[in-house]
Amino acid sequence: MPPHDQHRRRRPEQLPPGRHGLPRRYVARSQRSRILGAMVDVVAEQGFQATRVTDVIARAGVSRKTFYEHFSDKEECFLAAFDQALAEVMRITSDAFEGPDEWTDRVREGVAAFLGLVAARPAAARMCIVEVIAAGPKALARREAAIRGFTHFIDAGRINAPRGLPAFTAVGVIGGINEVLYAEIRRGTVGDLPRLAPDLVYWIVLPFLGHERADIERRRTAELRRAADDEIASAV
């Protein structure tokens, strides 16, 4: 391939070829970021089992030597990409949840932020929710820890819940939501996930505050979503 063709096909985030005078730390950070982004994209397209290091380095625009300077193998790279994606989800969900005073409002804001981010990051969503299951025992341990990591958002409602509510209620709710997301992503409808917000809010609130309050929160969530959609439509 002629040199001018190679240059034209460079990814926008790649560093310029040849001597560029950039600090080694900056170069290494850029390389690692591109490798992780490529891992997310390739796994989402091909599945974890079919993904090869060759595929990742080709997508990232780095050499095999560079890949192994950052990661020992495909699994380590996948786990790092999973951790990075999960950290972003947790940060954004937590920021939204910590805003309002009322627990039900906090649930609504957290669910909306979570679903919005997942819908906006379909490749990362597929990697973290679908492909993680095929990525080995370390990945499954990360998945279990992630599910448990979200339970504190839900267990905050226990203070007003009836006595005797099982301790694993929050884990069960989060596990069920994860299965719903898994099915939607497998169907290729990840972009439509925000539409599930009213029902997911109902599901979260139900065991803590009962059907009547859960239904009120479901209808309120639906009304707020319609109002937001109308506002967006009128601004276009």
Secondary structure, 3 states (H helix, E strand, C coil): CCHHHHHHCCCCCCCCCCCCCCCHHHHHHHHHHHHHHHHHHHHHHHCCCCCCHHHHHHHHCCCHHHHHHHCCCHHHHHHHHHHHHHHHHHHHHHHHHCCCCCHHHHHHHHHHHHHHHHHHCHHHHHHHHHHHHHCCHHHHHHHHHHHHHCHHHHHHHHHHCCCCCCCCHHHHHHHHHHHHHHHHHHCCCHHHHHHHHHHHHHHHHHHHHHHHHHHHHHHHHHHHHHHHHHHHHHHC
